[in-house]
Amino acid sequence: MPEGAIYEYLYEKKIIGVPQVYKRGIVVQEMFGYRLEFIILQHWGYNVKEYMESRCHASNADDFSSTLSGIVRQTFSCLVQTKCHEVLHRDISAGTVANFIRKTYIAFLS
């Protein structure tokens, strides 16, 4: 299934943590056995690795712990909801989870 279709499906199901699709389409239908697509998503912030590195200060240990706990909780909530709609994420990493104004988003890019 195309990535844009996955995002639209999950967004329509009101899965928390899935960015909205503004536009998607096919650029080239057939190129050496592959299809070239594009997708324009809602801005979903900075990946968790960058976000946490910017907040990782010894003087801010309680805030850091609270922020990390919130990100983990929101990430698992989103993954459980998507699994209930038969969508399995293949690559959870610091690069596919993002944080924007204390809200966590999951990238389903392959």
LOKOLGU-505190 format. One record per residue (C-alpha): residue number from 1; residue in one letter; x, y, z. Coordinates in steps of 0.05 Angstrom, whole numbers, always signed. Layout:
i, aa, xx, yy, zz
NUM, a, X, Y, Z
...
END
This chain:
i, aa, xx, yy, zz
1, m, +0, +0, +0
2, p, +28, +70, -17
3, e, +53, +109, +44
4, g, +5, +166, +31
5, a, -54, +118, +32
6, i, -31, +90, +99
7, y, -27, +160, +129
8, e, -95, +179, +102
9, y, -126, +114, +127
10, l, -98, +123, +197
11, y, -114, +198, +199
12, e, -186, +183, +179
13, k, -190, +132, +235
14, k, -169, +189, +282
15, i, -106, +154, +306
16, i, -70, +202, +353
17, g, +1, +215, +331
18, v, -8, +207, +256
19, p, +6, +271, +215
20, q, -46, +295, +165
21, v, -34, +285, +90
22, y, -40, +351, +52
23, k, -25, +323, -16
24, r, +1, +258, -46
25, g, +9, +229, -115
26, i, +50, +190, -165
27, v, +107, +224, -201
28, v, +128, +165, -244
29, q, +84, +103, -250
30, e, +140, +55, -273
31, m, +214, +65, -264
32, f, +257, +2, -266
33, g, +203, -37, -231
34, y, +188, +17, -179
35, r, +137, +73, -173
36, l, +160, +143, -152
37, e, +111, +177, -105
38, f, +108, +242, -66
39, i, +74, +259, -1
40, i, +65, +326, +34
41, l, +51, +317, +108
42, q, +33, +363, +166
43, h, +97, +389, +199
44, w, +110, +340, +255
45, g, +171, +370, +288
46, y, +240, +343, +301
47, n, +260, +271, +308
48, v, +265, +248, +380
49, k, +340, +240, +379
50, e, +350, +314, +361
51, y, +295, +336, +408
52, m, +321, +299, +468
53, e, +394, +320, +455
54, s, +371, +393, +457
55, r, +336, +381, +524
56, c, +388, +336, +557
57, h, +417, +379, +611
58, a, +437, +357, +682
59, s, +399, +416, +712
60, n, +336, +394, +676
61, a, +334, +321, +697
62, d, +261, +322, +720
63, d, +237, +357, +657
64, f, +278, +310, +614
65, s, +249, +249, +649
66, s, +178, +276, +643
67, t, +186, +292, +569
68, l, +216, +224, +553
69, s, +161, +189, +592
70, g, +108, +228, +552
71, i, +141, +211, +486
72, v, +145, +137, +502
73, r, +72, +136, +526
74, q, +46, +172, +464
75, t, +89, +128, +418
76, f, +62, +63, +446
77, s, -9, +90, +446
78, c, -3, +107, +372
79, l, +28, +39, +355
80, v, -26, +1, +393
81, q, -81, +40, +357
82, t, -50, +29, +288
83, k, -42, -46, +303
84, c, -116, -49, +320
85, h, -128, -23, +249
86, e, -82, -76, +221
87, v, -23, -30, +205
88, l, +44, -53, +231
89, h, +102, -5, +235
90, r, +166, -38, +210
91, d, +219, +11, +234
92, i, +210, +46, +300
93, s, +272, +87, +315
94, a, +292, +156, +339
95, g, +288, +179, +266
96, t, +215, +157, +256
97, v, +187, +186, +320
98, a, +182, +262, +325
99, n, +160, +313, +376
100, f, +127, +379, +363
101, i, +101, +423, +420
102, r, +98, +363, +467
103, k, +58, +321, +418
104, t, +91, +258, +390
105, y, +82, +236, +318
106, i, +101, +171, +284
107, a, +129, +166, +213
108, f, +106, +107, +171
109, l, +157, +119, +116
110, s, +190, +57, +89
END
